[in-house]
């Protein structure tokens, strides 16, 4: 299957109000590198649509982010695309360290916004989106993994405008693929993003 055909088919699935199961089956049938290219081809409202389609399905686990078998201090990279009209390409990088999974945003504007460091938290009933795993930008890691940027608080300087008070809630799309939405101070930001694990 060519990349062009895959892109057309995925967009057709989304525009035709496909079920989450059909999107999952379609993406899982692709080779891993084609799957990454495919999900990163979506933009804007397509990303939001994907989040809606995947509602009620599986939630990611800590193992989906960084398998425990990798051990500590091993970086796992997810390529991402958000629903914003500009600066929509980024990576989220993760590593286990001291019983935590630490993550940060690797992107072109990090010299202005800061790295946006967060901790990955398991689902709980009292969160903004009960039952969904989330990235907690209000948490402070005990230490930073090797190769990560120096820690910078999300509630100081220009980082405040982007990352302060934020939590990202995640849904499974397919193998190695997740879609998320941002909340700040418990309120939905109407901002969405997709992540695909690097092959």
Steps between C-alpha positions, in 0.01 A plus 500: 500500500642838406520788748267706280235231501532453877457872564192516278348197671559623853349839420205328338452293814503809721273705275252212479469487881682169521509304824812493712531129429512555124768769534702274731474204262601713204809643671608170654498343152770743386872450537632694805677772298192548279286526813718783632483687170127447479399638838738795464330596173190616690453866593264732685145373535605153382699458821199606709282260303741215573479573873120482486500180295724328754281584800390203707786283379819391670711738704880488469696334778842592637632203302371661179708810576825343623515121541645400838724253316705794368615582851585843632637797306414373150329759280190413296398749229148568377451725198206736534268733317259739670184670381650851498537687169875566557791329677302178486793256477682379812622197691424378849793315653465269800718299737453302820703626794470418869149357472368790289448547127631845415416671172570825321410676174776511241406774253633800311368764741638340816758778537205735562240276664729270692501120474157448656603223740227270634442171681287220356223408745270199512122549465288579805135573562544860621690635199361739236441201268444204735662177394751649256877500540639854504811716472521724806680830439431611858720221642873541564725199427745381763777509236547543124609207280831509314486702178191694608519880528548661838180517701305825476178568684185529289357778715776756444597728210358437154446133586195615695316593180538152352539239772388638838213315674473256208414131483475300176254208494575212266310239296630203302461519122709201386826324576747771597248775424317722749284810483462754778332819612615776734335629817609801705373556852241231435361658184526361147721710272352369172855406400586152372809309390607163366809297590663217311788300646823522304574185304 
